[in-house]
Amino acid sequence: MRPADRALLALAAGICGFALCFVDAARLRSAAGPDEAERTRLVAQLRLTDLALFTEARYTRHPSQADLHSAFQDHPLALEHFPTGSLISPPAGSLTVGAGATAGREEGAAK
Amino acid sequence: MKLWLAKQRYLIDFTLASLARRKTRNLGLLFVYTVLVFMLASVTLYTHALRQEAARVLAASPEVIVQRMVAGRHDLIPPGYMERIGRIRGVQKMEGRLWGYYYDAVTKANYTFMVPAENPPAAGEIIVGPALERSRGLAKNNGITFRSYSGKLHSFIIADVLSQASELVSADLVLMSEQNFRAFFDYPAGHYTDIALSVANPQEVRNVAVKLAAALPDARPILRDEVLRTYASIYDWREGIVLALLSAAILAFGILAWEKASGLSAEEKREIGILKAIGWETGDVIKMKFWEGLLISLTAFLAGFVAAYVHVFHFAASLFEPVLKGWAVLYPRFQLTPHIDGLQVATLFFFTVVPYAAAVLVPIWKAAITDPDSVMRG
């Protein structure tokens, strides 16, 4: 076999592998359907508002329901306790030059 | 057409022979290129799947949650508050929610205690989340005792454990009856933690929130859209952090690829000069180099993407999981459902394959239009 044919065959195999990713994704999605329905049912039944990802503090367990001051709720200059807290994005606007810190926090919390 | 195809095959043959003459350098480039695509694709696939998971699951959350604020802090909803909300037009249904946090010194973790609105457990019984079951080694019909904030001990029987499938939303939940909840937290009668509202017309949700804020200045309405945006922004931020950490690697690769693609070595220049001298046209030289760029960048893209897909969805993204998922004492175990965003893949393709293929062509075109003699002499 010529080198060109080998290279084109390898590329074709790569393209097939790429297409198979989409096929496999569809297969896994349909297999996960019942589990997802169970999660959605529980969210609707219990009126849940957040994922149970970070359980260490109230403002990381329920980031969407947290106080407007989070993550500074212990006192205004408190440093962040948890790595999760520091990995949650700061409020929109607080990173722009000249934005008031309080206004930024409130805007972000109201996201 | 047949002739054109035969010509391309010969060009590819020649390109491969040319690449093989600098085997180590080209294989090294291909490896680094593939690893870079793998890292970028892993991060984007993982965060997109997490964002989608959060969006789909939380689409069933309440349309509006109303909190009451006192001195800037979330406070209990007093009796009579719900009646005032009920007078606002557009509010279809409202329910007071009872939930709170409990710190368990045994596992050093926070649990979320909650009273389900439908089918609550009987008095003295609780239903626990799967992560809590694991961390405390519990099973159905076991007993468990919690010390309340007032210092009293409260014993419960585990009536059931929530399903593993729901762990992403229920890992740390403890469901109990209203009577037990109020006794445990010393909750005053008629008070609630917050209120879940449903609105008759989904288009009117924002208007209802505005009316709420006007009628009850101490109320803080949180819309479902805002909840979904919060989760989207958390993962956007995490994806950004990882990409920022990877930016040094991306930059290093950019320099390497640019140096390789745009600066022709004396050997390559001589090769082009010889090709021109034996009768190759400028177009042929450019086509040959185009194939070189395409073969390297396309191979790297395809191999990197497929490896990233397998890594994220079949090996639980073990390389990036700690940064992207975060951590907690009671972290839920869950398998991500693959959702591949076509636009993201196209963007990744455009920013990894196209610049390299283009960067290869410019210097070749410059060398190919120069006189063969002067190119060979350097």
HADDOCK unambig.tbl for C-alpha pairs under 7 A between the chains (distance, minus, plus):
assign (segid A and resid 3 and name CA) (segid B and resid 13 and name CA) 5.65 0.50 0.50
assign (segid A and resid 4 and name CA) (segid B and resid 9 and name CA) 5.55 0.50 0.50
assign (segid A and resid 4 and name CA) (segid B and resid 12 and name CA) 5.27 0.50 0.50
assign (segid A and resid 4 and name CA) (segid B and resid 13 and name CA) 4.91 0.50 0.50
assign (segid A and resid 11 and name CA) (segid B and resid 299 and name CA) 6.55 0.50 0.50
assign (segid A and resid 14 and name CA) (segid B and resid 302 and name CA) 5.54 0.50 0.50
assign (segid A and resid 14 and name CA) (segid B and resid 303 and name CA) 6.61 0.50 0.50
assign (segid A and resid 15 and name CA) (segid B and resid 302 and name CA) 6.70 0.50 0.50
assign (segid A and resid 17 and name CA) (segid B and resid 306 and name CA) 6.48 0.50 0.50
assign (segid A and resid 18 and name CA) (segid B and resid 302 and name CA) 6.34 0.50 0.50
assign (segid A and resid 18 and name CA) (segid B and resid 306 and name CA) 5.87 0.50 0.50
assign (segid A and resid 21 and name CA) (segid B and resid 306 and name CA) 6.84 0.50 0.50
assign (segid A and resid 21 and name CA) (segid B and resid 309 and name CA) 6.79 0.50 0.50
assign (segid A and resid 25 and name CA) (segid B and resid 338 and name CA) 5.13 0.50 0.50
assign (segid A and resid 25 and name CA) (segid B and resid 339 and name CA) 6.67 0.50 0.50
assign (segid A and resid 28 and name CA) (segid B and resid 337 and name CA) 6.55 0.50 0.50
assign (segid A and resid 28 and name CA) (segid B and resid 338 and name CA) 6.85 0.50 0.50
assign (segid A and resid 29 and name CA) (segid B and resid 337 and name CA) 5.73 0.50 0.50
assign (segid A and resid 29 and name CA) (segid B and resid 338 and name CA) 6.43 0.50 0.50
assign (segid A and resid 32 and name CA) (segid B and resid 337 and name CA) 6.75 0.50 0.50
assign (segid A and resid 35 and name CA) (segid B and resid 165 and name CA) 5.01 0.50 0.50
assign (segid A and resid 38 and name CA) (segid B and resid 165 and name CA) 6.64 0.50 0.50
assign (segid A and resid 38 and name CA) (segid B and resid 166 and name CA) 6.14 0.50 0.50
assign (segid A and resid 39 and name CA) (segid B and resid 57 and name CA) 6.44 0.50 0.50
assign (segid A and resid 39 and name CA) (segid B and resid 165 and name CA) 6.69 0.50 0.50
assign (segid A and resid 39 and name CA) (segid B and resid 166 and name CA) 4.53 0.50 0.50
assign (segid A and resid 39 and name CA) (segid B and resid 169 and name CA) 6.90 0.50 0.50
assign (segid A and resid 40 and name CA) (segid B and resid 57 and name CA) 5.15 0.50 0.50
assign (segid A and resid 40 and name CA) (segid B and resid 60 and name CA) 6.04 0.50 0.50
assign (segid A and resid 43 and name CA) (segid B and resid 58 and name CA) 6.96 0.50 0.50
assign (segid A and resid 43 and name CA) (segid B and resid 60 and name CA) 6.02 0.50 0.50
assign (segid A and resid 43 and name CA) (segid B and resid 61 and name CA) 5.83 0.50 0.50
assign (segid A and resid 44 and name CA) (segid B and resid 60 and name CA) 5.13 0.50 0.50
assign (segid A and resid 44 and name CA) (segid B and resid 61 and name CA) 5.70 0.50 0.50
assign (segid A and resid 45 and name CA) (segid B and resid 118 and name CA) 6.87 0.50 0.50
assign (segid A and resid 46 and name CA) (segid B and resid 116 and name CA) 5.41 0.50 0.50
assign (segid A and resid 46 and name CA) (segid B and resid 117 and name CA) 6.60 0.50 0.50
assign (segid A and resid 47 and name CA) (segid B and resid 61 and name CA) 5.56 0.50 0.50
assign (segid A and resid 47 and name CA) (segid B and resid 62 and name CA) 5.71 0.50 0.50
assign (segid A and resid 48 and name CA) (segid B and resid 61 and name CA) 5.62 0.50 0.50
assign (segid A and resid 49 and name CA) (segid B and resid 58 and name CA) 6.61 0.50 0.50
assign (segid A and resid 49 and name CA) (segid B and resid 61 and name CA) 5.43 0.50 0.50
assign (segid A and resid 50 and name CA) (segid B and resid 169 and name CA) 6.91 0.50 0.50
assign (segid A and resid 51 and name CA) (segid B and resid 168 and name CA) 5.99 0.50 0.50
assign (segid A and resid 51 and name CA) (segid B and resid 169 and name CA) 4.63 0.50 0.50
assign (segid A and resid 52 and name CA) (segid B and resid 168 and name CA) 5.74 0.50 0.50
assign (segid A and resid 52 and name CA) (segid B and resid 169 and name CA) 4.85 0.50 0.50
assign (segid A and resid 52 and name CA) (segid B and resid 170 and name CA) 6.09 0.50 0.50
assign (segid A and resid 52 and name CA) (segid B and resid 171 and name CA) 5.85 0.50 0.50
assign (segid A and resid 52 and name CA) (segid B and resid 172 and name CA) 6.77 0.50 0.50
assign (segid A and resid 52 and name CA) (segid B and resid 332 and name CA) 7.00 0.50 0.50
assign (segid A and resid 53 and name CA) (segid B and resid 168 and name CA) 6.92 0.50 0.50
assign (segid A and resid 53 and name CA) (segid B and resid 331 and name CA) 5.92 0.50 0.50
assign (segid A and resid 53 and name CA) (segid B and resid 332 and name CA) 6.44 0.50 0.50
assign (segid A and resid 54 and name CA) (segid B and resid 327 and name CA) 6.41 0.50 0.50
assign (segid A and resid 54 and name CA) (segid B and resid 328 and name CA) 5.19 0.50 0.50
assign (segid A and resid 54 and name CA) (segid B and resid 331 and name CA) 6.80 0.50 0.50
assign (segid A and resid 55 and name CA) (segid B and resid 109 and name CA) 6.98 0.50 0.50
assign (segid A and resid 55 and name CA) (segid B and resid 110 and name CA) 5.81 0.50 0.50
assign (segid A and resid 55 and name CA) (segid B and resid 328 and name CA) 5.88 0.50 0.50
assign (segid A and resid 55 and name CA) (segid B and resid 330 and name CA) 6.54 0.50 0.50
assign (segid A and resid 56 and name CA) (segid B and resid 109 and name CA) 6.28 0.50 0.50
assign (segid A and resid 56 and name CA) (segid B and resid 110 and name CA) 5.89 0.50 0.50
assign (segid A and resid 56 and name CA) (segid B and resid 328 and name CA) 6.24 0.50 0.50
assign (segid A and resid 64 and name CA) (segid B and resid 227 and name CA) 5.22 0.50 0.50
assign (segid A and resid 64 and name CA) (segid B and resid 230 and name CA) 6.09 0.50 0.50
assign (segid A and resid 67 and name CA) (segid B and resid 73 and name CA) 5.95 0.50 0.50
assign (segid A and resid 67 and name CA) (segid B and resid 74 and name CA) 6.21 0.50 0.50
assign (segid A and resid 84 and name CA) (segid B and resid 326 and name CA) 6.04 0.50 0.50
assign (segid A and resid 84 and name CA) (segid B and resid 327 and name CA) 6.97 0.50 0.50
assign (segid A and resid 87 and name CA) (segid B and resid 238 and name CA) 6.59 0.50 0.50
assign (segid A and resid 88 and name CA) (segid B and resid 234 and name CA) 5.44 0.50 0.50
assign (segid A and resid 88 and name CA) (segid B and resid 237 and name CA) 6.94 0.50 0.50
assign (segid A and resid 89 and name CA) (segid B and resid 233 and name CA) 6.82 0.50 0.50
assign (segid A and resid 89 and name CA) (segid B and resid 234 and name CA) 5.73 0.50 0.50
assign (segid A and resid 89 and name CA) (segid B and resid 237 and name CA) 5.40 0.50 0.50
assign (segid A and resid 111 and name CA) (segid B and resid 226 and name CA) 5.13 0.50 0.50
assign (segid A and resid 111 and name CA) (segid B and resid 229 and name CA) 6.65 0.50 0.50
assign (segid A and resid 111 and name CA) (segid B and resid 230 and name CA) 6.34 0.50 0.50
